[in-house]
Amino acid sequence: MSRIHITREHSLGLAEARKLALRWAQVARDHLAMQCTYEQGEAVDLLHFDRAGAHGQLQVTATGFVLDAKLGLLLGAFRHRIQTEIVNNLDLLLAHQDPHAALDEAVARRAARRSGLPKAS
């Protein structure tokens, strides 16, 4: 089993970080077929995610995100690519002045790319 561990600091505060994590969970459910559960805490929230071939959790605090995931055999073969994509996307969101809008824009771009593919006859 392959593992992914990513830590990123932010200056969002817990309330805004929580909103961003909840929005990511919605996107993960809708677009990645993940089951997500969210546990709010006083200082640390936990977002648990699970789908065929991958499961883990995202710790959400006032100053950072910590993602720990385990990938099954098939997805494990793509661990480097998956980790790189997560890191790049998270860094882009956190660098944006409005991370919530940036996430919505990224989802819209991905949907446009998928809909722009030629349709099979």
Buried (B, 14 or more C-beta within 10 A) or exposed (E): EBEBEBEBEBEBEBEBBBBBBBBBBEBBBEEEEBEBEBEEEEEBBBBBBEBEEBBBBBBBBBEBBBBBBBBBEEBBEBBEEBBEEBBEBBEBBBEBEEBBEBBEBBBEEEEEEEEEEEEEE
